[in-house]
Amino acid sequence: MKNMRIPLIIAWGIAVIGIVFGSLFDLSISTAIASPTNGFALTVSAILPTIGFAGVAAMGGGFIAFIVKGKYKTFLKVLFGLMAAVCFGISIYYPAGEYFGINGFYGAAPEWVGYLIVIIPEAAAGFGGYLLFKDCENENMWIIFVIIAGILVIALLGAVTGLKSLMHRPRYRLISANANVTFHNWWEPCKNYKDLMELYDLPKDNFKSYPSGHTAEVSILFVAATFFPLANKKYTKYQLPAFIAAGVLTLFVAIARILAAAHFLSDVSWGATIMLTLSLIANEVVMKIKPLALK
């Protein structure tokens, strides 16, 4: 979709600028504004991943719409049912842990309470996805859904989780509380993280600063705004406003993660950059595959 190329490039450029500035001023920014007890930042950090994963729940609702309304072969409808279940499961499992886990209001309530909080909004997002795609004009929209799923797997499970496990960057909340844990730039792996964990009895999550998973999760909305309008021509006029809204929410959660002392500027910028890079590449690929275009 040529109309989304420029917005994607602009958003990607802003995220890259964030990486550059973070590379220079990460520690000074966090020292000036970050606090692990910032209630506002923790609230935003807990809630916004639910909104980000609403895009996945909506895709699950879309698969249900394809089963009910679409004229597909039985084996495809079975596949759609499986994909819908996976989408709903993911949209509930991942954001639920953010409310009362170590990155949220830890200890305020059992972590399972987060599931009760998440189920209703994600179910609503799924129903919204059903309404959004029940009049789908693109018979190959399910292929685009598979492409979106690929983007999310590569970004969240591959890049974000992989880099966290490789670099083990200490979070600022740990650095500010323990003078023996030193600041590391995003490109510098913390090679002695196991020794520090054992010496000070630290949870492993304290060494998962780079890149920001929360920012990548909310950036799912960029993907939704880019590709969901391929389902129906009437959605095109809402595409750019939806993309801008995704940018505002992503910026909001990025700032909150810095304020909460959970991430540095470069961490949150990388979280968004990973998702936007894959979205930009996928957009260029989809544009060149004519069967995926909206007739």
Protein Blocks (a to p, Z undefined) as FASTA:
>chain_A
ZZlmmmmmmmmmmmmmmmmmmmmmmmmmmmmmgcfklmklmmmmmmmmmmmmmmmmmmmm
mmmmmmmmmccdfklmmmmmmmmmmmmmmmmmmmmmmmmmmklcghkacfklmmmmmmmm
mmmmmmmmmmmmmmccbfklmmmmmmmmmmmmmmmmmmmmmmmmmnopacfklmmmmmkb
ccddfklccfklmmmmmmnopafklmmmbccfklmmmmmmmmmmmmmmmmpmklmmmmmm
mmmmmmmmmmmmmmmmmmnopacfklmmmmmmmmmmmmmmmmmmmmmmmklpcZZ
